[in-house]
């Protein structure tokens, strides 16, 4: 029997509470006796800046900046899993696929999907935070400058792509339309249902 850890990713559109849920999950899991590692994408500040710079010039090149970032993070995630940790990660390659779906031609998006699936580490479980687009946008209002992705039409297509990729039992839908405490309760129950 393998002592390898479990790789859990939190996904969803902006404004669904991924980062807050991740930070709330860690102490709960530590309290249950798990060894936990937590990561958030993107991690490299230079690559994030290049992503933002390229976004409106060359969307595929911008997406590949995040792919490189993800490749740099992968050894850290694998090391944590090899040590038996429960890894909680805010976003994964599924975010790249969903967020770049509306902005890339079909062929470029398929190229991105092929590259991501070859290079990225596949999660064991995906907690998909689901909330209406209008609610999500209200939550992100006033958080920093305007974001290209924070447009209702664009984000609706991103959410559609997430919904299309949703495949139980690996994907578990979390109703993120309420307070984070409710999302946390659902997330903990989803993890317990896997035997953690």
C-alpha positions as CSV (number, residue, x, y, z in Angstrom):
1,X,0.0,0.0,0.0
2,X,1.3,3.4,-1.0
3,X,1.9,6.1,1.7
4,X,1.7,8.8,-1.0
5,X,-0.4,11.8,0.0
6,X,-3.6,13.2,-1.6
7,X,-3.6,16.1,-4.1
8,X,-6.7,18.2,-3.6
9,X,-7.3,21.3,-5.9
10,X,-9.8,24.0,-5.3
11,X,-11.2,25.4,-8.6
12,X,-13.9,27.9,-9.7
13,X,-14.3,31.3,-11.2
14,X,-13.0,34.5,-9.4
15,X,-15.2,35.5,-6.5
16,X,-16.1,32.0,-5.3
17,X,-13.8,32.1,-2.3
18,X,-11.0,29.6,-3.4
19,X,-8.2,31.4,-1.5
20,X,-10.2,31.9,1.7
21,X,-11.5,28.3,1.6
22,X,-7.9,27.0,1.2
23,X,-6.7,29.0,4.2
24,X,-9.6,27.8,6.3
25,X,-9.2,24.1,5.3
26,X,-5.6,23.8,6.3
27,X,-6.1,24.3,10.1
28,X,-9.1,22.0,10.1
29,X,-7.1,19.3,8.4
30,X,-4.1,19.8,10.7
31,X,-6.5,19.5,13.6
32,X,-7.6,16.1,12.3
33,X,-4.0,14.9,12.4
34,X,-3.1,15.3,8.7
35,X,0.3,16.6,7.5
36,X,-0.7,19.4,5.2
37,X,1.0,21.4,2.5
38,X,-0.7,24.3,0.8
39,X,0.1,26.0,-2.6
40,X,-1.4,28.7,-4.7
41,X,-1.0,29.3,-8.4
42,X,0.7,31.3,-9.8
43,X,3.7,31.2,-7.6
44,X,6.5,33.0,-9.6
45,X,6.1,36.8,-9.6
46,X,8.2,37.3,-12.7
47,X,6.0,34.8,-14.7
48,X,2.9,36.4,-13.3
49,X,4.1,39.8,-14.6
50,X,4.8,38.4,-18.0
51,X,1.4,36.7,-18.0
52,X,-0.3,40.1,-17.4
53,X,1.9,41.8,-20.0
54,X,1.2,39.3,-22.7
55,X,-2.5,38.7,-22.0
56,X,-3.8,41.2,-24.6
57,X,-0.8,40.8,-27.0
58,X,-0.5,37.1,-27.3
59,X,-3.0,35.1,-25.1
60,X,-1.4,31.7,-25.9
61,X,2.0,33.0,-24.8
62,X,0.4,34.4,-21.7
63,X,-1.2,31.1,-20.9
64,X,2.2,29.3,-21.4
65,X,3.7,31.6,-18.7
66,X,1.4,29.9,-16.3
67,X,2.3,26.5,-17.7
68,X,6.0,27.2,-16.9
69,X,5.0,28.5,-13.5
70,X,3.0,25.2,-12.9
71,X,6.0,23.1,-14.1
72,X,8.3,24.9,-11.5
73,X,5.8,24.2,-8.8
74,X,5.3,20.6,-9.7
75,X,8.4,19.2,-7.9
76,X,7.4,20.9,-4.7
77,X,3.9,19.3,-4.9
78,X,5.3,15.9,-5.7
79,X,7.8,16.1,-2.8
80,X,5.0,16.9,-0.4
81,X,2.9,14.0,-1.8
82,X,5.9,11.7,-1.5
83,X,6.1,12.6,2.1
84,X,2.5,11.6,2.6
85,X,1.1,15.1,2.9
86,X,-2.4,16.1,2.1
87,X,-1.8,18.9,-0.5
88,X,-4.4,21.7,-0.8
89,X,-3.8,23.9,-3.8
90,X,-5.6,27.0,-4.9
91,X,-6.1,26.6,-8.7
92,X,-4.5,24.1,-11.2
93,X,-4.2,23.6,-14.9
94,X,-8.0,23.4,-15.1
95,X,-8.1,27.2,-14.4
96,X,-5.8,27.8,-17.4
97,X,-8.1,25.7,-19.6
98,X,-11.3,27.4,-18.4
99,X,-10.0,31.0,-18.3
100,X,-8.3,30.8,-21.7
101,X,-11.2,29.0,-23.5
102,X,-13.1,32.2,-24.4
103,X,-10.0,34.1,-25.6
104,X,-8.2,31.5,-27.8
105,X,-9.0,30.2,-31.2
106,X,-10.1,26.5,-31.0
107,X,-6.8,25.1,-32.4
108,X,-4.7,27.2,-29.9
109,X,-6.9,26.1,-27.0
110,X,-6.5,22.4,-28.0
111,X,-2.7,23.0,-28.2
112,X,-2.8,24.4,-24.7
113,X,-5.0,21.5,-23.4
114,X,-2.5,19.0,-24.9
115,X,0.5,20.7,-23.3
116,X,-1.2,21.1,-19.9
117,X,-2.3,17.5,-19.8
118,X,1.2,16.3,-20.7
119,X,3.0,18.5,-18.2
120,X,0.6,19.1,-15.2
121,X,0.1,16.8,-12.3
122,X,-3.4,15.5,-12.2
123,X,-5.3,16.1,-9.0
124,X,-6.8,13.3,-7.0
125,X,-9.8,15.4,-6.0
126,X,-11.2,18.8,-7.3
127,X,-13.4,20.9,-5.1
128,X,-15.3,23.0,-7.6
129,X,-16.7,26.1,-6.0
130,X,-19.8,27.1,-7.9
131,X,-21.6,30.4,-7.6
132,X,-23.6,32.6,-10.0
133,X,-21.4,34.9,-12.1
134,X,-23.2,38.1,-11.0
135,X,-22.6,37.2,-7.3
136,X,-19.0,36.3,-8.0
137,X,-18.4,39.7,-9.7
138,X,-19.9,41.6,-6.8
139,X,-17.5,39.9,-4.5
140,X,-14.4,40.9,-6.5
141,X,-15.5,44.5,-7.0
142,X,-12.9,46.9,-5.5
143,X,-10.2,44.3,-5.1
144,X,-7.3,45.9,-7.0
145,X,-7.5,47.2,-10.5
146,X,-9.8,46.0,-13.3
147,X,-9.1,42.5,-14.5
148,X,-9.6,41.4,-18.1
149,X,-11.3,38.3,-16.8
150,X,-13.7,40.1,-14.6
151,X,-16.2,40.8,-17.3
152,X,-19.7,39.2,-17.0
153,X,-19.8,37.9,-20.6
154,X,-16.2,36.5,-20.4
155,X,-16.7,35.0,-16.9
156,X,-19.9,33.3,-18.0
157,X,-18.0,31.5,-20.7
158,X,-15.3,30.5,-18.2
159,X,-17.9,29.1,-15.9
160,X,-19.5,27.2,-18.8
161,X,-16.1,25.6,-19.5
162,X,-15.7,24.6,-15.8
163,X,-19.1,23.1,-15.9
164,X,-18.3,21.2,-19.1
165,X,-15.1,19.8,-17.5
166,X,-16.9,18.8,-14.3
167,X,-16.7,15.0,-13.9
168,X,-17.7,13.2,-10.7
169,X,-16.5,11.5,-8.7
170,X,-13.1,13.3,-9.0
171,X,-14.9,16.6,-9.2
172,X,-17.1,17.6,-6.2
173,X,-19.4,20.6,-6.6
174,X,-19.4,23.0,-3.6
175,X,-22.2,25.5,-3.4
176,X,-20.2,28.7,-2.9
177,X,-23.1,31.1,-3.1
178,X,-23.3,31.4,0.7
179,X,-20.8,32.3,3.4
180,X,-17.4,30.7,3.4
181,X,-18.3,28.6,6.5
182,X,-20.9,26.8,4.4
183,X,-18.3,26.1,1.7
184,X,-15.9,24.9,4.4
185,X,-18.4,22.5,5.8
186,X,-19.2,21.0,2.3
187,X,-15.4,20.8,1.5
188,X,-14.7,18.9,4.8
189,X,-17.6,16.6,4.2
190,X,-16.3,15.9,0.6
191,X,-12.8,15.1,2.0
192,X,-14.3,12.8,4.7
193,X,-16.3,11.0,2.1
194,X,-13.0,10.0,0.4
195,X,-11.8,8.4,3.6
196,X,-9.5,11.2,4.7
